[in-house]
Amino acid sequence: MTSVLVFLAGPQGSTPLVNDLASVGAEVVAVQGAGSNLVREVVRHAPDMVVADLPLPDEAWFEACKALASVAPCPVLVFTADGDAAHIERAVASGVHAWVVNGYGAQRLRPLMQLAQARFKREQALLEELRDVSTRFEERKAVERAKGILMSARQVSDDAAFEILRTASMHSNQRLGQVAQHIIQSAHFAEGVNRAGQLRMLSQRLVKHWLLRLAGVQSAHHLALQADSAGRIDANLALLGKNLSQPTFGDLLAQVVATWKALKKALKAEPAPDQLAPINALAERLLQDAERLTASLESAGSVAPLRMLNMAGRQRMLSQRFAKAALLGVLETAEQPQHQADGEAARQAFEQGLAYLNGLPLSTPEIRRTLESAAQGWQQVVAGADHVRRPAGRDRLLRLEGLAAASESLLDDFEQLSAQYERSMQMLMG
């Protein structure tokens, strides 16, 4: 039995529609009149169709039908005296399936209801086909994008990238488009974590090169490296501002930007001892701001290997922080105990992180080679820090430069390692 919501322009007794519907086997679940909210009543009663007797439908009726088609679509049959061609077009556009002009009759009621239902069914089928085509088109675009990510990350051909997707689809029992979307999302958050993580490292690297300039160690060289760090911060912030969701991460990114503006301004002056403490304080604030952003991106990504990438990125920061603390201990003797404590904390955290990365069950020969190189590089940095703590002598500048060179070499290893993790299959497949 077809359930029907009846909509009348006048009082119920003015038309035999309700009784005639019952006589052809329809169940009238509600009768509504002018002033009723059509959409609300359809949602409330959930009828199979709406049948209306409206001699002259107004603009409100057309708008109500249009809203109904979006919120709770169902067949709509209208009996009317309005034969205006423009209104007929408007009725069809608003979601009316049968607009019957001066044609009401009890004997025609059932076939007209069936006509409205058939047109509604066909309309829904066409919409479903359209949605399916649209979904397939979007999935194809996602597959092409995911293939591009895999081709770049794994240095494989188009066919090989597609085979990776197809195999993952079969093993995970997901559509190819779903696997592609997962890879795109993983790559998006991996890039965000890597870029935000770089900001942590660069906050420490900047101060390291500033300190070396203060000590008179190859000033032009370290000015160039300081400028390189500043340029990378600007580039990373621009990319993060473009790619990150403003409602989700905007406040965290804005804090990073504000702190960076203050530090960038302070770094423009020639290095002077009285500027050391304020510049280091701003760098520490930038580090904390970037840490909050990176942690939020890791959590939002919902991909377990992001922790692996975050840890590799954190090692970059710790390598520079350890070197910076060693330089501060030499150049700012009044705060030497604090700098020694900071350096020791950075050393312990770095070695714990190195053990964690070496203990990961999933790796590649490329990653293992980089980790081995990083372990050797770390020993050179530690040795360099010990050398600069020795009493000042004629080779003081050489020792400072040795620490700087070792820390830059170690940084290169971890930059390479972070890139390897970012494009690893474990990361992309989650």
Secondary structure, DSSP 8 states (H G I E B T S, - for coil): --EEEEEESS-GGG-SHHHHHHHTT-EEEEEE-TT--HHHHHHHH--SEEEEE-SS--HHHHHHHHHHHHHS---EEEEES---HHHHHHHHHHT-SEEEES---HHHHHHHHHHHHHHHHHHHHHHHHHHHHHHHHHHHHHHHHHHHHHHHHHT--HHHHHHHHHHHHHHHT--HHHHHHHHHHHHHHHHHHHHHHHHHHHHHHHHHHHHHHHTTSSHHHHHHHHHHHHHHHHHHHHHHHHHS-HHHHHHHHHHHHHHHHHHHHHHTS---GGGHHHHHHHHHHHHHHHHHHHHHHHHHH--TTHHHHHHHHHHHHHHHHHHHHHHHHHH-GGGHHHHHHHHHHHHHHHHHHHHHHHT-S---HHHHHHHHHHHHHHHHHHHHHHHHTS---TTHHHHHHHHHHHHHHHHHHHHHHHHHHHTSHHHHH-
